[in-house]
Amino acid sequence: MSVSTSKKSKEKEQQEIVATFQKLREDQKVIASKSAELQIEQKSHELVIETLKEVEKERKCFRMIGGVLVERTVGEVLPALEQNKEQITRLIDNLQSQIVAKGKEINDFREKHNIRFQGENENSQKTATEQSTQAKSSGVLVEKSA
């Protein structure tokens, strides 16, 4: 009875390890997608800033603030856009560092619990076999005598 209990607890522990690993990977994907979203927004800000730099400062323009379209001048909007772009850039840098940290955490977790992906062991065994075969052959051709 204790053998079946230890098997069940070991299986449950393995399931928890896999679930934790998948959660870590999902967290990293969420951070990466948020970073990509902000990069798109940053490019949009850059495009608008470049366009508005060529326009007179007193010219009217419209800006969406919280879902409301507001009439302003280019001179008022341009500094705000540049400030927003800088904040987005800082956020992206912060998210990139979080992605790196999460990747390190994932790799440490993989090593700690000896997690392997499907097909990973097969490929490493094939390469080791191929390398040992290549090392054994000396590359010298010898003619067989009849």
ZASE-367417 format. One record per residue: chain; x, y, z of N, C-alpha, C, O in turn; residue in one letter; residue number from 1. Coordinates in Angstrom, 2 decimals, decimal comma, padded with zeros to 5 digits, always signed. Layout:
N
> A|X|Y|Z|X|Y|Z|X|Y|Z|X|Y|Z|A|NUM $
...
//
This chain:
146
> A|+000,81|-001,19|+000,00|+000,00|+000,00|+000,00|+000,86|+001,26|+000,00|+000,51|+002,25|-000,63|M|1 $
> A|+001,97|+001,21|+000,70|+002,84|+002,38|+000,76|+003,53|+002,63|-000,59|+003,88|+003,76|-000,91|S|2 $
> A|+003,72|+001,57|-001,39|+004,33|+001,71|-002,71|+003,39|+002,50|-003,63|+003,84|+003,41|-004,34|V|3 $
> A|+002,10|+002,17|-003,62|+001,14|+002,89|-004,46|+000,97|+004,33|-003,99|+000,78|+005,23|-004,80|S|4 $
> A|+001,04|+004,54|-002,68|+000,93|+005,89|-002,14|+002,13|+006,74|-002,55|+001,99|+007,91|-002,91|T|5 $
> A|+003,32|+006,14|-002,50|+004,52|+006,90|-002,89|+004,51|+007,18|-004,39|+004,99|+008,23|-004,82|S|6 $
> A|+003,98|+006,24|-005,21|+003,88|+006,47|-006,65|+002,92|+007,63|-006,94|+003,20|+008,49|-007,77|K|7 $
> A|+001,78|+007,63|-006,23|+000,80|+008,70|-006,44|+001,37|+010,05|-006,03|+001,18|+011,05|-006,72|K|8 $
> A|+002,08|+010,08|-004,90|+002,65|+011,36|-004,45|+003,76|+011,82|-005,40|+003,92|+013,02|-005,64|S|9 $
> A|+004,51|+010,86|-005,94|+005,57|+011,21|-006,89|+004,96|+011,74|-008,19|+005,45|+012,71|-008,76|K|10 $
> A|+003,88|+011,10|-008,65|+003,19|+011,58|-009,86|+002,61|+012,97|-009,63|+002,68|+013,84|-010,51|E|11 $
> A|+002,03|+013,18|-008,44|+001,45|+014,49|-008,13|+002,55|+015,55|-008,09|+002,36|+016,66|-008,58|K|12 $
> A|+003,68|+015,20|-007,51|+004,82|+016,13|-007,45|+005,31|+016,47|-008,86|+005,63|+017,62|-009,15|E|13 $
> A|+005,38|+015,47|-009,73|+005,81|+015,71|-011,11|+004,81|+016,60|-011,85|+005,20|+017,47|-012,62|Q|14 $
> A|+003,53|+016,37|-011,61|+002,51|+017,21|-012,23|+002,63|+018,66|-011,76|+002,47|+019,59|-012,55|Q|15 $
> A|+002,92|+018,84|-010,48|+003,11|+020,19|-009,96|+004,33|+020,86|-010,57|+004,29|+022,06|-010,87|E|16 $
> A|+005,40|+020,11|-010,77|+006,62|+020,64|-011,40|+006,31|+021,07|-012,82|+006,71|+022,16|-013,24|I|17 $
> A|+005,61|+020,23|-013,57|+005,25|+020,56|-014,95|+004,34|+021,78|-015,00|+004,51|+022,65|-015,84|V|18 $
> A|+003,38|+021,83|-014,09|+002,46|+022,97|-014,05|+003,21|+024,26|-013,73|+002,94|+025,31|-014,33|A|19 $
> A|+004,13|+024,19|-012,80|+004,93|+025,38|-012,46|+005,78|+025,82|-013,64|+005,88|+027,01|-013,94|T|20 $
> A|+006,38|+024,84|-014,33|+007,21|+025,15|-015,50|+006,37|+025,80|-016,60|+006,79|+026,78|-017,21|F|21 $
> A|+005,19|+025,26|-016,83|+004,31|+025,83|-017,86|+003,86|+027,24|-017,46|+003,72|+028,11|-018,32|Q|22 $
> A|+003,62|+027,47|-016,18|+003,24|+028,79|-015,69|+004,37|+029,78|-015,92|+004,11|+030,92|-016,33|K|23 $
> A|+005,61|+029,38|-015,66|+006,75|+030,26|-015,90|+006,86|+030,62|-017,38|+007,10|+031,78|-017,72|L|24 $
> A|+006,68|+029,63|-018,24|+006,76|+029,90|-019,68|+005,62|+030,81|-020,13|+005,82|+031,69|-020,98|R|25 $
> A|+004,44|+030,60|-019,58|+003,29|+031,44|-019,93|+003,52|+032,88|-019,47|+003,21|+033,83|-020,20|E|26 $
> A|+004,09|+033,04|-018,27|+004,41|+034,38|-017,77|+005,38|+035,09|-018,72|+005,22|+036,28|-019,02|D|27 $
> A|+006,38|+034,36|-019,19|+007,35|+034,94|-020,11|+006,68|+035,34|-021,43|+007,00|+036,38|-022,00|Q|28 $
> A|+005,76|+034,51|-021,92|+005,05|+034,84|-023,16|+004,20|+036,09|-023,00|+004,12|+036,91|-023,91|K|29 $
> A|+003,55|+036,24|-021,84|+002,72|+037,41|-021,57|+003,58|+038,68|-021,57|+003,21|+039,69|-022,15|V|30 $
> A|+004,72|+038,60|-020,92|+005,63|+039,75|-020,88|+006,11|+040,09|-022,28|+006,17|+041,26|-022,66|I|31 $
> A|+006,46|+039,07|-023,06|+006,94|+039,30|-024,43|+005,85|+039,91|-025,31|+006,14|+040,79|-026,13|A|32 $
> A|+004,62|+039,46|-025,15|+003,55|+040,02|-025,98|+003,25|+041,47|-025,59|+002,95|+042,29|-026,45|S|33 $
> A|+003,33|+041,78|-024,31|+003,14|+043,16|-023,86|+004,25|+044,05|-024,41|+004,01|+045,18|-024,81|K|34 $
> A|+005,47|+043,53|-024,41|+006,61|+044,27|-024,96|+006,41|+044,53|-026,45|+006,67|+045,63|-026,93|S|35 $
> A|+005,95|+043,53|-027,18|+005,71|+043,70|-028,61|+004,61|+044,73|-028,86|+004,71|+045,55|-029,78|A|36 $
> A|+003,58|+044,69|-028,04|+002,49|+045,66|-028,16|+002,99|+047,09|-027,93|+002,62|+048,01|-028,65|E|37 $
> A|+003,84|+047,26|-026,92|+004,39|+048,58|-026,63|+005,35|+049,04|-027,73|+005,44|+050,24|-028,01|L|38 $
> A|+006,07|+048,11|-028,34|+006,97|+048,47|-029,44|+006,17|+049,01|-030,62|+006,61|+049,95|-031,29|Q|39 $
> A|+005,02|+048,42|-030,88|+004,15|+048,92|-031,96|+003,67|+050,33|-031,62|+003,66|+051,21|-032,48|I|40 $
> A|+003,27|+050,52|-030,37|+002,81|+051,84|-029,93|+003,94|+052,86|-030,02|+003,72|+054,02|-030,39|E|41 $
> A|+005,15|+052,44|-029,68|+006,31|+053,33|-029,76|+006,57|+053,76|-031,22|+006,84|+054,93|-031,48|Q|42 $
> A|+006,48|+052,81|-032,14|+006,67|+053,13|-033,56|+005,59|+054,11|-034,03|+005,88|+055,02|-034,81|K|43 $
> A|+004,38|+053,93|-033,56|+003,29|+054,84|-033,91|+003,58|+056,24|-033,39|+003,38|+057,22|-034,11|S|44 $
> A|+004,04|+056,34|-032,15|+004,40|+057,64|-031,59|+005,51|+058,30|-032,42|+005,45|+059,49|-032,71|H|45 $
> A|+006,52|+057,51|-032,78|+007,63|+058,05|-033,57|+007,13|+058,61|-034,90|+007,56|+059,69|-035,32|E|46 $
> A|+006,24|+057,88|-035,54|+005,70|+058,33|-036,83|+004,94|+059,65|-036,68|+005,11|+060,56|-037,49|L|47 $
> A|+004,10|+059,76|-035,66|+003,33|+060,98|-035,43|+004,26|+062,14|-035,07|+004,06|+063,26|-035,54|V|48 $
> A|+005,26|+061,88|-034,24|+006,20|+062,93|-033,84|+006,95|+063,46|-035,06|+007,09|+064,67|-035,23|I|49 $
> A|+007,43|+062,55|-035,91|+008,15|+062,96|-037,13|+007,25|+063,79|-038,04|+007,70|+064,77|-038,64|E|50 $
> A|+006,00|+063,42|-038,13|+005,05|+064,17|-038,97|+004,78|+065,55|-038,39|+004,76|+066,54|-039,12|T|51 $
> A|+004,58|+065,63|-037,07|+004,24|+066,90|-036,44|+005,43|+067,86|-036,35|+005,22|+069,07|-036,23|L|52 $
> A|+006,65|+067,36|-036,42|+007,82|+068,24|-036,36|+007,88|+069,16|-037,57|+008,45|+070,25|-037,50|K|53 $
> A|+007,30|+068,73|-038,67|+007,33|+069,52|-039,90|+006,16|+070,51|-040,00|+006,08|+071,28|-040,96|E|54 $
> A|+005,27|+070,50|-039,01|+004,07|+071,33|-039,04|+004,27|+072,55|-038,13|+005,02|+072,49|-037,16|V|55 $
> A|+003,59|+073,65|-038,46|+003,64|+074,87|-037,64|+003,15|+074,57|-036,22|+002,24|+073,76|-036,04|E|56 $
> A|+003,75|+075,21|-035,23|+003,42|+074,97|-033,82|+002,01|+075,46|-033,45|+001,40|+074,93|-032,52|K|57 $
> A|+001,50|+076,45|-034,17|+000,19|+077,00|-033,85|-000,95|+076,29|-034,56|-002,12|+076,58|-034,31|E|58 $
> A|-000,63|+075,37|-035,41|-001,66|+074,67|-036,18|-002,50|+073,77|-035,27|-001,99|+073,17|-034,32|R|59 $
> A|-003,80|+073,70|-035,56|-004,69|+072,84|-034,77|-004,42|+071,37|-035,08|-004,10|+071,01|-036,21|K|60 $
> A|-004,55|+070,56|-034,06|-004,51|+069,10|-034,26|-005,43|+068,47|-033,22|-005,83|+069,12|-032,25|C|61 $
> A|-005,75|+067,24|-033,43|-006,65|+066,54|-032,53|-005,92|+065,36|-031,91|-005,12|+064,68|-032,57|F|62 $
> A|-006,20|+065,13|-030,65|-005,56|+064,04|-029,92|-006,61|+063,28|-029,14|-007,51|+063,86|-028,53|R|63 $
> A|-006,49|+061,96|-029,16|-007,41|+061,11|-028,42|-006,86|+060,94|-027,00|-005,77|+060,42|-026,79|M|64 $
> A|-007,65|+061,40|-026,02|-007,26|+061,27|-024,62|-008,38|+060,53|-023,90|-009,48|+061,05|-023,73|I|65 $
> A|-008,09|+059,32|-023,48|-009,07|+058,53|-022,74|-010,36|+058,30|-023,50|-011,43|+058,28|-022,90|G|66 $
> A|-010,27|+058,13|-024,80|-011,45|+057,87|-025,61|-012,18|+059,13|-026,05|-013,22|+059,05|-026,70|G|67 $
> A|-011,63|+060,30|-025,69|-012,25|+061,57|-026,08|-011,31|+062,30|-027,02|-010,12|+062,43|-026,74|V|68 $
> A|-011,84|+062,78|-028,15|-011,05|+063,52|-029,11|-010,98|+064,98|-028,66|-012,00|+065,65|-028,51|L|69 $
> A|-009,75|+065,48|-028,44|-009,55|+066,82|-027,90|-008,80|+067,67|-028,93|-007,85|+067,21|-029,55|V|70 $
> A|-009,25|+068,91|-029,09|-008,58|+069,83|-030,01|-007,48|+070,57|-029,27|-007,71|+071,17|-028,23|E|71 $
> A|-006,27|+070,51|-029,82|-005,10|+071,18|-029,25|-004,29|+071,79|-030,38|-004,68|+071,73|-031,55|R|72 $
> A|-003,16|+072,39|-030,02|-002,23|+072,86|-031,05|-001,06|+071,88|-031,10|-000,81|+071,12|-030,16|T|73 $
> A|-000,34|+071,92|-032,21|+000,82|+071,04|-032,37|+001,84|+071,33|-031,28|+002,47|+070,41|-030,76|V|74 $
> A|+002,01|+072,61|-030,92|+002,95|+073,00|-029,87|+002,61|+072,38|-028,52|+003,51|+072,13|-027,72|G|75 $
> A|+001,34|+072,13|-028,25|+000,93|+071,51|-026,99|+001,05|+069,99|-027,04|+001,38|+069,35|-026,04|E|76 $
> A|+000,77|+069,43|-028,20|+000,71|+067,97|-028,33|+002,11|+067,34|-028,47|+002,38|+066,29|-027,90|V|77 $
> A|+002,97|+068,00|-029,22|+004,29|+067,43|-029,52|+005,11|+067,09|-028,27|+005,64|+065,98|-028,19|L|78 $
> A|+005,23|+068,00|-027,29|+006,00|+067,63|-026,09|+005,37|+066,46|-025,32|+006,08|+065,61|-024,78|P|79 $
> A|+004,05|+066,43|-025,28|+003,38|+065,32|-024,58|+003,64|+063,99|-025,29|+003,86|+062,97|-024,63|A|80 $
> A|+003,62|+064,01|-026,61|+003,91|+062,78|-027,37|+005,34|+062,32|-027,15|+005,60|+061,12|-026,99|L|81 $
> A|+006,27|+063,26|-027,13|+007,67|+062,90|-026,91|+007,87|+062,32|-025,51|+008,64|+061,37|-025,33|E|82 $
> A|+007,19|+062,89|-024,54|+007,28|+062,37|-023,18|+006,68|+060,96|-023,10|+007,25|+060,07|-022,46|Q|83 $
> A|+005,53|+060,77|-023,74|+004,91|+059,43|-023,77|+005,84|+058,41|-024,42|+005,96|+057,29|-023,95|N|84 $
> A|+006,48|+058,82|-025,51|+007,40|+057,91|-026,22|+008,56|+057,51|-025,32|+008,98|+056,35|-025,32|K|85 $
> A|+009,09|+058,47|-024,55|+010,19|+058,16|-023,62|+009,72|+057,18|-022,54|+010,45|+056,26|-022,17|E|86 $
> A|+008,52|+057,39|-022,03|+007,98|+056,48|-021,02|+007,79|+055,08|-021,60|+008,08|+054,08|-020,93|Q|87 $
> A|+007,30|+055,01|-022,81|+007,11|+053,71|-023,46|+008,45|+053,02|-023,65|+008,56|+051,81|-023,46|I|88 $
> A|+009,47|+053,79|-024,04|+010,81|+053,23|-024,22|+011,34|+052,65|-022,91|+011,91|+051,56|-022,89|T|89 $
> A|+011,14|+053,38|-021,82|+011,58|+052,87|-020,50|+010,81|+051,60|-020,13|+011,38|+050,65|-019,60|R|90 $
> A|+009,52|+051,60|-020,41|+008,71|+050,41|-020,12|+009,21|+049,20|-020,92|+009,31|+048,09|-020,39|L|91 $
> A|+009,51|+049,42|-022,19|+010,00|+048,33|-023,04|+011,32|+047,80|-022,49|+011,52|+046,59|-022,42|I|92 $
> A|+012,23|+048,69|-022,11|+013,51|+048,26|-021,53|+013,29|+047,44|-020,26|+013,95|+046,43|-020,04|D|93 $
> A|+012,35|+047,89|-019,43|+012,02|+047,18|-018,20|+011,47|+045,78|-018,52|+011,85|+044,79|-017,89|N|94 $
> A|+010,57|+045,72|-019,49|+009,98|+044,42|-019,87|+011,04|+043,49|-020,46|+011,01|+042,29|-020,21|L|95 $
> A|+011,96|+044,04|-021,24|+013,03|+043,21|-021,82|+013,90|+042,60|-020,71|+014,29|+041,44|-020,79|Q|96 $
> A|+014,19|+043,39|-019,69|+014,98|+042,85|-018,58|+014,18|+041,80|-017,81|+014,74|+040,82|-017,31|S|97 $
> A|+012,86|+042,00|-017,72|+012,01|+040,98|-017,07|+011,99|+039,68|-017,88|+011,98|+038,59|-017,31|Q|98 $
> A|+011,99|+039,81|-019,21|+012,01|+038,62|-020,07|+013,30|+037,85|-019,85|+013,28|+036,62|-019,75|I|99 $
> A|+014,41|+038,56|-019,78|+015,71|+037,90|-019,56|+015,73|+037,21|-018,19|+016,18|+036,07|-018,07|V|100 $
> A|+015,24|+037,91|-017,18|+015,22|+037,34|-015,82|+014,31|+036,11|-015,77|+014,65|+035,11|-015,14|A|101 $
> A|+013,16|+036,19|-016,44|+012,23|+035,06|-016,45|+012,86|+033,88|-017,20|+012,70|+032,73|-016,79|K|102 $
> A|+013,58|+034,16|-018,28|+014,28|+033,10|-019,03|+015,31|+032,41|-018,17|+015,44|+031,19|-018,21|G|103 $
> A|+016,06|+033,19|-017,38|+017,05|+032,60|-016,48|+016,35|+031,74|-015,43|+016,82|+030,65|-015,10|K|104 $
> A|+015,24|+032,25|-014,91|+014,47|+031,49|-013,91|+013,97|+030,18|-014,51|+014,00|+029,14|-013,85|E|105 $
> A|+013,50|+030,22|-015,74|+013,02|+029,01|-016,42|+014,15|+028,02|-016,61|+013,98|+026,83|-016,34|I|106 $
> A|+015,31|+028,49|-017,06|+016,45|+027,60|-017,27|+016,93|+026,98|-015,95|+017,26|+025,80|-015,90|N|107 $
> A|+016,96|+027,79|-014,90|+017,35|+027,25|-013,58|+016,35|+026,19|-013,11|+016,74|+025,15|-012,57|D|108 $
> A|+015,07|+026,46|-013,33|+014,02|+025,50|-012,93|+014,17|+024,21|-013,74|+014,03|+023,11|-013,19|F|109 $
> A|+014,46|+024,34|-015,04|+014,65|+023,15|-015,90|+015,82|+022,30|-015,40|+015,71|+021,08|-015,29|R|110 $
> A|+016,93|+022,96|-015,09|+018,11|+022,23|-014,61|+017,85|+021,59|-013,25|+018,24|+020,45|-013,02|E|111 $
> A|+017,19|+022,33|-012,37|+016,93|+021,82|-011,02|+016,07|+020,57|-011,05|+016,31|+019,62|-010,30|K|112 $
> A|+015,06|+020,56|-011,93|+014,13|+019,43|-011,98|+014,38|+018,51|-013,17|+013,58|+017,61|-013,44|H|113 $
> A|+015,49|+018,73|-013,88|+015,90|+017,87|-015,00|+014,77|+017,73|-016,03|+014,40|+016,62|-016,42|N|114 $
> A|+014,23|+018,86|-016,45|+013,13|+018,87|-017,42|+013,70|+018,83|-018,82|+014,60|+019,60|-019,15|I|115 $
> A|+013,19|+017,92|-019,63|+013,61|+017,79|-021,03|+012,38|+017,92|-021,92|+011,29|+017,49|-021,55|R|116 $
> A|+012,57|+018,53|-023,09|+011,49|+018,62|-024,05|+011,43|+017,35|-024,87|+012,43|+016,64|-024,99|F|117 $
> A|+010,25|+017,05|-025,43|+010,11|+015,87|-026,26|+011,06|+015,95|-027,43|+011,14|+016,97|-028,10|Q|118 $
> A|+011,79|+014,86|-027,68|+012,71|+014,80|-028,80|+014,07|+015,38|-028,48|+015,00|+015,24|-029,27|G|119 $
> A|+014,22|+016,03|-027,33|+015,50|+016,65|-026,99|+016,57|+015,60|-026,73|+017,69|+015,75|-027,20|E|120 $
> A|+016,24|+014,54|-025,98|+017,21|+013,49|-025,69|+017,59|+012,72|-026,94|+018,75|+012,35|-027,12|N|121 $
> A|+016,60|+012,47|-027,82|+016,87|+011,72|-029,03|+017,88|+012,46|-029,90|+018,82|+011,85|-030,41|E|122 $
> A|+017,71|+013,76|-030,06|+018,63|+014,55|-030,88|+020,02|+014,57|-030,28|+021,00|+014,45|-031,01|N|123 $
> A|+020,13|+014,71|-028,96|+021,44|+014,77|-028,34|+022,14|+013,41|-028,42|+023,36|+013,36|-028,55|S|124 $
> A|+021,37|+012,30|-028,35|+021,97|+010,98|-028,48|+022,44|+010,74|-029,90|+023,51|+010,17|-030,12|Q|125 $
> A|+021,65|+011,18|-030,89|+022,04|+011,03|-032,28|+023,32|+011,79|-032,57|+024,22|+011,28|-033,24|K|126 $
> A|+023,42|+013,01|-032,07|+024,62|+013,80|-032,33|+025,82|+013,17|-031,65|+026,92|+013,17|-032,21|T|127 $
> A|+025,64|+012,65|-030,45|+026,76|+012,02|-029,76|+027,21|+010,78|-030,53|+028,41|+010,53|-030,64|A|128 $
> A|+026,27|+009,99|-031,07|+026,61|+008,80|-031,85|+027,33|+009,20|-033,12|+028,33|+008,58|-033,49|T|129 $
> A|+026,83|+010,22|-033,80|+027,47|+010,67|-035,04|+028,87|+011,18|-034,77|+029,78|+010,92|-035,56|E|130 $
> A|+029,07|+011,91|-033,68|+030,38|+012,43|-033,36|+031,36|+011,32|-033,03|+032,52|+011,37|-033,43|Q|131 $
> A|+030,91|+010,29|-032,30|+031,81|+009,19|-031,97|+032,16|+008,38|-033,22|+033,28|+007,89|-033,34|S|132 $
> A|+031,20|+008,24|-034,15|+031,46|+007,54|-035,40|+032,49|+008,31|-036,22|+033,40|+007,71|-036,79|T|133 $
> A|+032,37|+009,60|-036,28|+033,31|+010,43|-037,03|+034,69|+010,40|-036,39|+035,70|+010,42|-037,09|Q|134 $
> A|+034,73|+010,34|-035,08|+036,01|+010,31|-034,38|+036,73|+008,99|-034,62|+037,96|+008,96|-034,68|A|135 $
> A|+035,99|+007,89|-034,75|+036,60|+006,57|-034,95|+037,20|+006,44|-036,35|+038,22|+005,78|-036,50|K|136 $
> A|+036,60|+007,04|-037,36|+037,12|+006,90|-038,70|+038,31|+007,85|-038,84|+038,25|+009,02|-038,46|S|137 $
> A|+039,39|+007,32|-039,39|+040,61|+008,12|-039,51|+040,67|+008,84|-040,84|+041,54|+009,69|-041,04|S|138 $
> A|+039,77|+008,52|-041,75|+039,74|+009,21|-043,05|+040,73|+008,64|-044,05|+040,99|+009,27|-045,08|G|139 $
> A|+041,31|+007,45|-043,78|+042,27|+006,83|-044,69|+041,57|+005,72|-045,46|+040,90|+004,87|-044,88|V|140 $
> A|+041,73|+005,75|-046,78|+041,16|+004,72|-047,62|+042,20|+003,64|-047,86|+043,35|+003,95|-048,19|L|141 $
> A|+041,81|+002,38|-047,68|+042,73|+001,26|-047,89|+042,09|+000,33|-048,91|+040,90|+000,01|-048,81|V|142 $
> A|+042,88|-000,11|-049,88|+042,38|-001,00|-050,91|+042,38|-002,43|-050,37|+043,34|-002,87|-049,74|E|143 $
> A|+041,29|-003,12|-050,62|+041,20|-004,52|-050,18|+041,93|-005,38|-051,20|+041,80|-005,18|-052,41|K|144 $
> A|+042,70|-006,35|-050,71|+043,37|-007,27|-051,63|+042,46|-008,45|-051,93|+041,76|-008,96|-051,06|S|145 $
> A|+042,49|-008,86|-053,17|+041,62|-009,93|-053,58|+042,23|-011,28|-053,44|+041,60|-012,29|-053,75|A|146 $
//
